[in-house]
Amino acid sequence: MKRKKKILFLKAVAYGDLNEEIKTYLDQYKDETTELEVRNIQIGPKHLEYQYYQALAGAQILKELLRAEKEGFDAACISCFDDPFLYPAREISKNMVVTAPGEASMHLASVLGNSFSIIVGRDKWIPQMRENVCKYGLERKLASFRSLGMGVLDFHKDERATMKKFRQEIRLAIEKDRAEVIILGCSMQFGFYKELQQEFGVPVIDCMIASLKQAEYLLELREKAGWHFSRRGLYERPDPEEMRDWQLDECFNLEGLLD
């Protein structure tokens, strides 16, 4: 019998209204050996459309991930397409796999086709997302960004209106920008991909699902092949003794989570 995998889907925002809905949605796609839990950070902004909001949320994101590893979670997904604090999260974790929607979706899209377009909410998001595309080494694969002119909290207010905007921008991405794969570039754009994929006949990636499946994939690779995040360079973990000497757990209310 296969061992259960505990995966945390962490909403990087300070509200839990949709937690159960998101869990029900993702339960359709998880492996039978995955135990999935959805949480949110306890204090901070309710969306991360501004980098200042991301900075404020950062300490809470890392705290929740440290707590999850202490509680025995095998992996965690940071639910925001900007992938806030993904690299620091991998750096400070010990053995836990950490993924995020942007990286997971872009790498998947680069395999499924020669080019991809990312459908964003607002133009404001594009510069940071473009930086991530370059950071992940995928700029040659990027066909375009297409904007719906909607904020994070707007997508599910009137889903018919949202779908109308999706159709308009996806059609332009395929016909004008020559995109072969479409990425829905916000975790709150969950639930729309199936109908759009059927209509346009190209892969339409739901980034929530992509991050969950990447987490399961990386856990399987760790178990079967011993492959995990390298500690040689980028993800080298800070010295525990140094962190203790500086009393970082006390200064930042981390409750012994750095041990």
LINPE-V886000 format. One record per helix or strand of 2 or more residues. SS is the DSSP state (a for helix, b for strand). FROM is the first residue (numbers start at 1). TO is the last residue. If there is no record, write none. Layout:
((SS/FROM/TO) (SS/FROM/TO))
//
This chain:
((b/5/11) (a/19/27) (b/34/40) (a/51/70) (b/75/79) (a/86/92) (b/97/100) (a/101/112) (b/116/120) (a/123/135) (a/139/141) (b/142/147) (a/152/154) (a/159/175) (b/181/184) (a/187/189) (a/193/200) (b/203/206) (a/207/225) (a/240/245) (a/248/251))
//
